[in-house]
Amino acid sequence: MTRVHLWGAAGYAAAQAIEWIDGHPHLHVGILESKSHAGTMLAESFPAFRRSDLRFSASGSIAAELSPGDFVIAAGAHGTGGEAVKEFLARGARVVDLSADFRFDERATYGLAEWNRAAIAGAELVANPGCYPTASLLPLLPLVERFPPIAIVIDAKSGITGAGRTPTLGAMYAELDGDIRAYALSGHRHQPEIERMLALHGCAAPLAFTPHVVPLSRGMLADVYLVLDRTPELRAVLSALRDAYEASPFVRVLDEGQSPSVRAVVGTNDAEISVGLCGNTIRAICAIDNLGKGAAGQAIQNINIMLGYSEEEGFRARTVAA
């Protein structure tokens, strides 16, 4: 069994990772390090773990007990984990980082699992993609290679757990009930991440990206529009997606006329994608769980790849930890 420690273990994504690790046939939950919750039971923060005796440990606990070959999922807030991650690596651990701290760092492997399997398999440090880039790039990457766009528009909506586990989240939900709120209109941190990956795949089309938060606990729906200089055949568009994900167990390309469902993917590591045409524009829609495929699920999928296991190991049950 491989020990997987959680650094910054009191957040929603960490809780979902713990749930999947606990049910994984080859992984074992290690130390749950949390500066803010040290000494408290996991169940005090997440009632789904009432049958568990897991407890949060104090800062420095992982580094003190780390052994070569252990894994660490770094799930702390953006900008907080750089030095800790470097220490974990120096002590022989392999790390999957959920924050934005290493996504542009050449020392890290970008963890978009379906598109970077070979590099992930041998990586010591994997920078997990953000939830918005995952939901956007999964439909985009197969299409920009076959149908070069002249412009791209992304209209994406996230459940409020995408904002992290904060004391104001309850008030935020009350304020959002009955509303849809666009935010970060002057620039979202995920846009450069999306643009970088598109550039690596030969696409330099201008991108308009608008994120929204909606009154859902979790889940994400991204509407992605590729504006072309000609009208493609829908059959060819569908073929591009199906060819790209034929060997990807977590990506479902839906039949013509079907629509992705957030409810169908919540609590899973799945992604559902549909495509349609509006004249010379391809409309692709992708549904994921922002805490699943957008965070903890993809982290576990990447650990499976790093250890040489089937990507589906540990995902047999549909679980909702938060």
C-alpha positions in Angstrom: 0.0 0.0 0.0 1.2 3.5 -0.8 0.7 6.2 1.8 -0.9 9.4 0.5 -0.7 12.4 2.8 -2.9 15.5 2.5 -1.3 18.9 3.1 -4.0 21.5 3.6 -6.4 18.7 4.4 -9.4 20.7 5.6 -10.8 21.9 2.3 -13.5 20.4 0.1 -11.2 19.0 -2.6 -9.1 17.4 0.1 -12.2 15.7 1.7 -13.1 14.2 -1.7 -9.6 13.0 -2.2 -9.7 11.3 1.3 -12.9 9.6 0.4 -11.5 8.1 -2.7 -8.1 7.2 -1.2 -9.8 5.4 1.7 -11.6 3.1 -0.8 -8.6 2.6 -3.1 -7.2 -1.0 -3.2 -3.6 0.2 -3.4 -3.6 3.6 -1.5 -3.7 4.3 2.2 -4.7 7.6 3.9 -1.6 9.0 5.6 -1.3 12.2 7.6 -4.0 14.9 7.3 -2.1 18.1 7.9 -4.1 21.3 8.6 -2.9 24.4 10.3 -6.4 25.7 11.0 -7.9 22.3 12.2 -5.0 20.6 13.9 -6.1 18.2 16.6 -9.7 18.0 15.6 -11.4 14.9 14.1 -12.1 14.8 10.4 -15.7 14.1 11.2 -16.1 17.4 12.9 -15.6 19.1 9.6 -17.2 16.5 7.3 -20.0 14.5 8.9 -19.7 11.9 6.1 -16.6 10.6 8.0 -18.4 9.9 11.3 -17.3 6.3 11.1 -13.7 7.3 10.7 -11.1 7.9 13.4 -9.0 10.1 11.1 -7.8 13.3 12.8 -6.1 16.5 11.5 -2.4 16.9 12.4 -0.4 20.0 13.1 1.8 21.9 10.6 5.1 20.1 9.9 3.6 16.6 10.6 4.0 15.3 7.1 7.6 16.5 6.7 8.5 14.9 10.0 7.2 11.4 9.1 7.6 11.4 5.3 9.2 8.3 3.8 10.6 8.0 0.3 7.9 6.6 -2.0 5.1 8.3 -0.2 2.8 10.6 -2.1 1.5 14.0 -1.0 -1.5 15.8 -2.3 -0.9 19.5 -1.7 -4.4 21.0 -1.3 -3.6 24.3 0.4 -4.7 27.7 -0.8 -3.0 29.2 -3.9 0.4 30.8 -3.1 0.9 29.0 0.2 2.5 25.6 -0.6 5.6 26.4 -2.6 8.2 25.8 0.2 6.3 22.8 1.7 6.1 21.1 -1.7 9.9 21.6 -2.3 10.6 20.0 1.1 8.3 17.0 0.4 10.2 16.4 -2.9 13.6 16.7 -1.2 12.5 14.0 1.2 11.7 11.6 -1.6 8.0 12.0 -1.9 6.1 12.4 -5.2 3.6 15.3 -5.1 0.4 16.2 -6.9 -0.3 19.9 -6.3 -3.9 21.2 -6.5 -3.1 24.9 -6.4 -1.9 27.2 -9.1 1.6 27.4 -7.7 3.3 25.1 -10.1 1.2 25.2 -13.3 3.7 27.4 -15.1 6.7 25.9 -13.4 9.0 24.0 -15.8 9.9 21.6 -12.9 6.3 20.3 -12.8 4.4 18.2 -15.2 1.0 19.5 -16.2 -1.6 17.0 -15.0 -4.3 17.1 -17.6 -4.4 13.3 -17.5 -5.9 12.4 -20.9 -3.4 14.6 -22.7 -0.2 14.1 -20.8 -0.1 10.4 -19.6 3.4 9.6 -20.6 5.0 12.6 -18.8 2.8 12.1 -15.7 3.8 8.5 -15.4 7.4 9.5 -14.7 6.8 12.7 -12.9 7.9 13.6 -9.3 5.7 16.7 -9.2 2.4 17.0 -11.0 0.6 20.4 -11.2 -3.1 19.5 -11.3 -5.1 21.7 -13.8 -7.7 24.1 -12.5 -11.3 23.1 -12.8 -12.2 25.7 -15.4 -9.2 24.7 -17.6 -10.1 21.0 -17.3 -13.7 21.6 -18.4 -12.6 23.8 -21.2 -9.6 22.0 -22.5 -11.1 18.6 -22.7 -13.5 19.6 -25.5 -11.1 22.2 -27.0 -7.9 20.3 -27.5 -9.2 17.6 -30.0 -11.1 20.3 -31.9 -8.4 23.0 -32.3 -6.1 20.5 -34.0 -8.6 19.5 -36.6 -10.6 22.7 -36.9 -8.4 25.7 -36.3 -10.6 28.5 -34.9 -10.3 32.2 -35.6 -11.8 32.9 -32.1 -12.8 31.0 -29.0 -15.5 31.9 -26.4 -15.8 30.1 -23.1 -18.9 30.7 -20.9 -18.5 28.5 -17.8 -20.4 28.1 -14.6 -19.2 26.6 -11.3 -20.8 25.6 -8.1 -19.7 27.6 -5.0 -17.3 25.1 -3.7 -15.0 26.3 -6.4 -14.5 29.4 -4.2 -12.9 27.1 -1.5 -14.1 26.4 2.1 -14.5 29.8 3.7 -16.5 31.1 6.7 -18.5 33.3 4.3 -19.6 30.4 2.1 -23.1 30.1 3.7 -23.7 33.8 3.2 -22.4 33.5 -0.3 -24.9 30.7 -1.1 -27.8 32.8 0.3 -26.8 35.7 -1.8 -26.5 33.6 -4.9 -29.8 31.7 -4.5 -31.9 32.8 -7.5 -28.9 34.5 -9.1 -26.0 33.7 -11.6 -22.9 35.9 -11.0 -20.2 36.6 -13.5 -16.9 37.5 -11.9 -13.2 38.2 -12.6 -14.3 40.0 -15.7 -11.0 41.9 -15.9 -9.0 38.6 -16.0 -9.3 35.2 -14.3 -6.2 33.3 -13.2 -7.2 30.3 -15.2 -7.3 32.1 -18.6 -3.5 32.1 -19.0 -3.5 28.4 -18.1 -6.0 27.7 -20.9 -4.2 29.9 -23.4 -0.8 28.3 -22.6 -2.2 24.8 -23.3 -3.9 25.9 -26.5 -0.6 27.5 -27.7 1.2 24.2 -27.1 -1.3 22.6 -29.4 -0.7 25.2 -32.1 -3.7 27.4 -31.4 -3.2 31.2 -31.0 -6.9 32.3 -31.5 -8.1 35.1 -29.3 -10.0 33.8 -26.2 -12.9 35.4 -24.4 -13.5 33.6 -21.1 -16.3 34.4 -18.7 -16.5 32.5 -15.4 -19.8 32.4 -13.4 -20.7 31.1 -10.0 -24.1 29.6 -9.6 -26.2 28.4 -6.6 -25.0 24.7 -6.7 -22.8 23.1 -4.1 -20.6 21.5 -6.7 -20.4 20.9 -10.4 -19.3 22.8 -13.5 -20.7 23.4 -17.0 -18.5 24.9 -19.7 -20.0 26.1 -23.0 -17.2 26.4 -25.4 -17.5 28.1 -28.9 -15.0 27.7 -31.7 -15.6 30.3 -34.4 -14.3 29.0 -37.8 -13.9 30.5 -41.2 -16.0 27.7 -42.7 -18.8 25.4 -41.7 -17.5 21.9 -40.7 -19.4 18.6 -40.9 -20.9 17.6 -37.6 -19.9 14.0 -38.2 -16.2 15.0 -38.5 -16.5 17.1 -35.3 -17.9 14.2 -33.4 -15.3 11.9 -34.9 -12.5 14.1 -33.7 -13.7 13.9 -30.1 -14.5 10.2 -30.1 -11.0 9.4 -31.6 -9.3 11.5 -29.0 -11.1 9.9 -26.0 -11.7 6.3 -27.2 -9.2 5.0 -24.6 -10.2 7.5 -21.9 -12.5 5.8 -19.4 -13.7 9.0 -17.7 -14.7 11.0 -20.8 -18.1 10.4 -22.4 -18.7 11.9 -25.8 -22.5 12.1 -26.1 -24.6 11.4 -29.2 -25.9 14.2 -31.3 -28.8 16.0 -29.5 -27.8 14.9 -26.0 -26.8 17.4 -23.4 -24.2 17.0 -20.6 -25.6 16.8 -17.1 -23.9 18.2 -14.0 -26.0 15.9 -11.9 -24.7 12.9 -13.8 -21.1 13.7 -13.0 -21.2 15.1 -9.4 -19.4 12.7 -7.1 -17.4 11.2 -9.9 -14.2 11.8 -12.0 -16.3 11.8 -15.2 -16.6 14.4 -17.9 -19.5 14.5 -20.4 -19.1 16.3 -23.7 -21.5 17.1 -26.5 -21.0 19.1 -29.7 -23.3 20.9 -32.1 -23.0 23.4 -35.0 -24.4 26.9 -35.3 -23.4 27.9 -38.8 -19.6 28.2 -38.8 -19.4 27.9 -35.0 -18.8 24.6 -33.1 -20.6 24.6 -29.8 -19.1 22.1 -27.3 -20.5 21.7 -23.8 -18.6 19.9 -21.0 -19.9 18.9 -17.6 -17.6 17.9 -14.7 -17.6 17.9 -10.9 -15.3 20.8 -9.9 -14.2 18.8 -6.9 -14.0 15.5 -8.9 -12.5 15.8 -12.3 -11.7 19.4 -11.6 -9.6 18.7 -8.5 -9.5 15.5 -6.3 -10.6 13.0 -9.0 -8.0 14.1 -11.4 -5.4 14.0 -8.6 -6.2 10.4 -7.9 -6.3 9.6 -11.6 -2.8 11.1 -11.9 -1.5 9.1 -8.9 -2.8 5.9 -10.5 -0.9 6.8 -13.7 2.3 7.6 -11.7 2.1 4.2 -9.9 1.2 2.3 -13.1 -2.3 1.3 -12.0 -5.4 1.4 -14.1 -6.7 4.9 -14.2 -10.1 3.7 -12.9 -8.7 2.2 -9.6 -10.5 3.6 -6.6 -13.4 5.1 -8.6 -15.9 2.2 -8.4 -18.3 4.0 -6.1 -20.1 7.2 -6.7 -19.3 9.3 -3.6 -20.1 12.8 -2.4 -18.0 13.9 0.5 -19.0 17.6 0.6 
